Amino acid sequence: MTDLSALKAKYAEQIDTAPDLAALDAVRVAALGKKGEVSLQMRTLGQMSPEEKQVMGPALNGLKNEISDLVETRKIILEAEALNAALASETLDMSLPVKNETGTLHPVMQVMEEMAVIFADMGFAVAEGPDIEDDFHNFTALNFPPGHPARDMHDTFFLKPDADGNKMVLRTHTSPVQIRTMMNQKPPIRIIVPGRTYRCDSDQTHTPMFHQVEGLVIDKTTHMGHLKGCLMDFISTFFETDVETRFRPHHFPFTEPSAEMDVRYERVGDEIRIGQGDNWMEILGCGMVHPNVLKNCGLDPDEYQGFAFGMGVDRLAMLKYGMPDLRDMFASDQRWLGHYGFSPLLQANLATGLS
């Protein structure tokens, strides 16, 4: 019969002196592997008398557990030592200049960062949500009636129905995040929602996947004048020039009253100049949050009100930086990215300029 105390002392010493994780694992296999010394002892239990089993069974199981605990404890120590050694040897001096900077920031990401900087200065937080949505969050809660054209297959990417017949959808706007926020957060609410959206459309100014930024403000006192002031300040700051705007009545299921905001512009050759000229261009949609939307989110429309707006990030990038075709943004052409891309080291800020 093997002396279990001697066996424990033997492996305890080997575990304690293991110099690295590979050596420690070798000790573990030698003791507890399929052909390990302790495992072989466990196999002898079948040849023992019932009285011997009552003594050796618990003893061998206890030895196995003790060795496992010693291995795990030593493993934690060795992992910490390896991490500390890596941190000490893999240092990077962040004050050194960047060498061979070849990558660029995509214009869509640049514009998203510019918009986040502007709205953060107004007190907005950034909210996010899933790209795949259910019917309630994407349509029903936003006051879309059952027969609304936006639910049609030609406009929306529907997924295959589940076992209960429910069809998920690639979100057609980032408005579902507004719904999730209102259902999970008590007002006051002040958020913007940047993200990808999907619709069945593709031409020079439309792509099946595009980017939106939507905004939402919910409290007890916000009115249409606040909405207009917020958006007028945003547009002038974003284009970094004085921009004349106008608001036209419109219809959206989720806002009432609703409006579209136009900006004054002129076209000189292939160039579009925002803020001057005699022409008007629609730039975004907005309005006061519909009472039905507030009710669907569990908010009392007699107590709370607010505004919402939404705009296309890709289109704003085209207008600000002179890109003629929206589809080029997703063509992965390094020449295009090299021409229109931005240095990742120059972060957008209001102090020194957005772009």
Residue pairs with C-beta under 8 A, 6 or more apart in sequence:
1 56
2 41
4 41
4 59
4 60
4 63
7 37
7 38
7 41
7 63
8 63
8 66
8 67
11 27
11 30
11 31
11 37
11 67
11 70
12 67
12 70
14 27
14 30
15 24
15 27
15 67
15 70
15 71
15 74
16 70
16 74
18 24
18 26
18 27
18 74
18 78
20 78
20 82
21 75
21 78
21 79
21 82
24 71
24 74
24 75
24 78
27 71
28 67
28 71
29 36
30 36
30 37
31 37
31 38
31 67
32 38
32 39
32 64
32 67
32 68
32 71
33 39
38 60
38 63
38 64
38 67
41 60
42 60
42 64
45 53
45 56
45 57
45 60
48 56
98 345
101 343
101 345
103 341
103 344
104 337
104 338
104 341
104 342
104 343
104 344
105 341
105 342
105 343
105 344
106 329
106 337
106 341
107 317
107 321
107 323
107 329
107 340
107 341
107 342
108 211
108 313
108 314
108 317
108 329
110 317
110 342
110 348
110 355
111 313
111 316
111 317
111 320
112 194
112 211
112 213
112 313
113 347
113 348
114 238
114 348
114 354
114 355
115 192
115 194
115 213
115 234
115 238
115 313
115 316
116 126
116 192
116 194
117 348
117 349
117 350
117 354
118 234
118 237
118 238
118 350
118 354
119 192
119 215
119 234
120 126
121 350
122 190
122 230
122 233
122 234
123 190
124 190
124 191
124 192
124 215
125 190
125 191
125 192
126 191
126 192
126 193
126 194
127 177
127 181
127 191
127 192
127 193
128 177
128 193
128 194
128 195
129 171
129 174
129 176
129 177
129 180
129 193
129 195
130 171
130 176
131 170
131 171
131 195
131 196
131 198
132 159
132 168
132 169
132 170
132 171
133 168
133 169
133 170
133 171
133 176
134 166
134 168
134 169
135 166
135 167
135 169
137 176
137 179
137 180
138 169
138 171
138 172
138 173
138 175
138 176
139 148
139 150
139 151
140 296
141 176
141 179
141 293
141 296
141 297
142 175
142 176
142 179
142 253
142 254
142 293
142 296
143 253
143 254
143 290
143 292
143 293
143 296
144 150
144 151
144 253
144 254
145 253
148 253
149 155
150 156
150 172
153 200
154 200
155 172
155 199
155 200
155 201
156 169
156 170
156 172
156 199
156 200
157 169
157 170
157 198
157 199
157 200
157 208
158 167
158 168
158 169
159 167
159 168
159 169
159 170
160 167
161 167
162 168
170 197
170 198
171 197
171 198
172 197
172 198
172 199
173 197
173 212
173 214
173 310
174 193
174 194
174 195
174 197
174 212
174 213
174 214
174 310
175 193
175 214
175 254
175 308
175 310
177 191
177 193
177 195
177 214
178 191
178 193
178 214
178 216
178 308
179 293
179 296
179 297
181 189
181 191
181 216
182 189
182 216
182 218
182 293
182 294
182 297
182 298
182 299
183 297
183 298
187 218
187 219
187 220
187 299
187 304
187 306
188 217
188 218
188 219
188 220
189 216
189 217
189 218
189 219
189 306
190 216
190 217
190 218
191 215
191 216
192 213
192 214
192 215
192 216
193 212
193 213
193 214
193 215
193 216
194 211
194 212
194 213
194 313
195 211
195 212
196 209
196 210
196 211
197 209
197 210
197 211
197 212
198 208
198 209
198 210
199 206
199 208
199 210
200 208
201 207
201 208
202 208
202 327
204 324
204 325
204 326
204 327
205 315
205 318
205 326
206 326
207 314
207 326
207 327
207 329
207 330
209 330
210 312
210 313
210 314
210 326
211 312
211 313
211 314
212 310
212 311
212 312
212 313
213 310
213 311
213 313
214 308
214 309
214 310
214 311
215 230
215 307
215 308
215 309
215 310
216 289
216 306
216 307
216 308
217 226
217 227
217 230
217 306
217 307
217 308
218 289
218 294
218 299
218 304
218 305
218 306
219 304
219 305
219 306
220 303
220 304
220 305
221 305
222 305
222 306
222 307
223 288
223 305
224 257
224 288
224 307
226 307
227 286
227 287
227 288
227 307
227 309
228 247
230 307
230 309
231 245
231 261
231 284
231 286
231 309
232 243
232 245
235 243
235 245
235 261
235 263
235 283
236 242
236 243
237 350
237 354
238 316
238 320
238 354
239 274
239 275
239 319
239 320
240 353
240 354
240 355
241 274
241 275
242 275
243 263
243 264
243 274
243 275
244 263
244 264
244 275
245 261
245 262
245 263
245 264
245 283
246 261
246 262
246 280
247 259
247 260
247 261
247 262
247 286
248 259
248 260
248 261
248 262
249 257
249 258
249 259
250 258
250 259
250 260
250 285
250 287
251 258
252 258
252 285
252 287
253 290
254 287
254 289
254 290
254 293
254 308
255 286
255 287
255 288
255 289
255 290
255 307
255 308
256 287
256 288
256 290
256 291
257 287
257 288
258 285
258 286
258 287
258 288
259 285
259 286
259 287
260 282
260 284
260 285
260 286
261 282
261 283
261 284
261 285
261 286
262 280
262 281
262 282
262 283
263 274
263 275
263 280
263 281
263 283
264 274
264 275
264 276
264 277
264 278
264 279
264 280
265 272
265 273
265 274
265 275
265 276
265 277
265 279
265 280
265 281
266 272
266 273
266 276
266 277
266 278
266 279
267 273
267 277
267 279
270 324
271 322
272 281
272 319
272 322
274 281
274 319
274 320
281 319
283 311
283 316
283 319
284 309
284 310
284 311
285 309
285 310
285 311
286 307
286 308
286 309
286 310
287 307
287 308
287 309
288 305
288 306
288 307
288 308
289 305
289 306
289 307
289 308
291 301
294 300
294 301
294 304
294 305
295 301
314 326
314 329
315 326
317 323
317 329
318 324
318 326
320 355
321 340
321 355
323 329
323 340
328 336
342 355
348 354
348 355
